Amino acid sequence: MRILLLGVNHKTVPLDVREAASFSKSKVIEALPALQGLAGEAVVLSTYNRTGIYVITSDEKKFPHESGSSYDGGNLRALSRWCTS
């Protein structure tokens, strides 16, 4: 098993990216079941200065940080430009 983190913070990306990548309470509730379906266990942490998606998975290829999956309301698309594999 692997723990994967996809995240941004006030030191790594500009404000407009953090705003686009943030999750409201309703978006977290919507995204968690899909993330858990992909990874088994998932946590979304979204504050004013950072957003992080933590997942536990045995197959990291199932976590689509570069695909812009529709289940996240565009949040992963906002983050993917700033991600490295």
N, C-alpha and C positions, 0 to 999 in steps of 0.2 A: 504494500500500500504506500501511496505517496500523498503528502499534503501539498497542495498547490495554492499559490496566492496570486491573484491578479489584483493589482491595486495602484492607486495614484495618491499623491498627497501634495500639500502646498509647496513642497520643495522640488517636486519633480515635474509638475505641469502647471500651466496658467489657470487662472480662475475660470475662464469660460469652459475649459475641458472638465474641471472638477464639477462645475454646475451640470454639464451634460451627462456626466458619469454618475451623478448622485442618484440614490434610490430613496423615494418617499416610503412611508410605512406601507402604503397600498402596493407599491411596486415590489417591495421586499416580499410581501405575502404572495404576490403573483409569481415572482421569480423563483422562490425557494422550492416549490414542488418540482419544477422543471430541472433546476440544478441538482436536486437530490435524485431525480430520475437518471441523470447523466452520471452522477458521481457517488451516489450513496449517501454521503453526508455533506452538508453545505452550511455556511454562515455568510451573511452579508452584513458588513459594517459600513455605515454611511454617516459621516459627520460633516460639519462645515468644511473642515480642512482635509478630509481624506475619504476615500471609498475603497473598500477591500472586499474581495470575494474569496473565501477560503473553501476549498473542497478536499475531501479525502477520496481518492480513487485508486483503483488498481490499474487503470488504463488511462493515462493522461491524454491520449488522443481523442477520448470521448469528450473532453472539456473544450468547447469550441471558441476559445478566446479570439481567434482570428476570423471566424466565419460570420460574425455579426448576426447570430441567431435571433429570431424574432421574439423568443420568449422573454427577453430582457427589456423590451420596450426601447431598444436602441442603446442601452447603457454600455454593453460590451463593444458595440461599434465605436462609441466615443472613446473607449479605453484602448482599443486595439492598435490605433496609430502610435501609441506611446509604449506599446509592449515589445518586449524582446522574447524570443523563444529560447 
